[in-house]
């Protein structure tokens, strides 16, 4: 028959072992979540100057906004020509007149191909360029993208732009500020792929490749409180020079093997989210 002291010692030993296992599990999780997994999908071999940069925009109030998910390489003139050829319209600046125009478009179902977009900020700067592609008969729904110039000279010795492309699914109130705004659809990868496809079909892309964005995200929230999910990759399109249309498909550079594996797993997950 064991003594009370020996029984208490065994209990203390089990507690110490339990605490040690808990510490190991927490440490393992931290190592996996914050070191190992990010190293799997983080890659900038095709555009090294983007390494270490934030990949999320912010609202004027400093709230994290839309994730960056698309990139272009070329001069501003190249971007303007390419977006025009792809069927996207430049968004008007926000003025009283343009604001009344978008209200008129939504309420009366009148087209407004150049309706304004609310400003977002990347590293303290509002977007340099904004474009949209109308859907239906009003500005209630539309594809839209904002671009920021982030590198004066990238791997191709040309300007590098990063952008955030989303789909406005309807007008409503911001969950954070209560202001009237557009709400975005959660599948931002489909929007990214759609813009790239438009540019490719227009013959405006010579090369395309991936670099890391925000990373795989299942439950992101933008600056209006809208949920989004993404594989976290940024597709970069190297544009033709001076609008010289390309007749052949663009060259596609491969990503590291571990990144391709991660993307394959994500596609399976995203498929269930879309169903």
Secondary structure, 3 states (H helix, E strand, C coil): CCCHHHHHHHHHHHHHHHHHHHHHHHHHHHHHHHHHHHHHHCCCCCCHHHCCCCCEEECCCCCEEEECCEEEECCHHHHHHHHHHCCCEECCCCCHHHHHHHHHHHHHCCCCCCCCCCCCEECCEECCEEEEEEECCEEEEEEEEEEEEEECCCCCCCCEEEEEEEEEEEEEECCCCCCEEEEECCEHHHHHHHHHHHHHHCCCEEEEEEEECCCCEEEEECCCCCEEEECCEEEEEEECCCCCCCCCCCEECCCCHHHHHHHHHHHHHHHHHHC
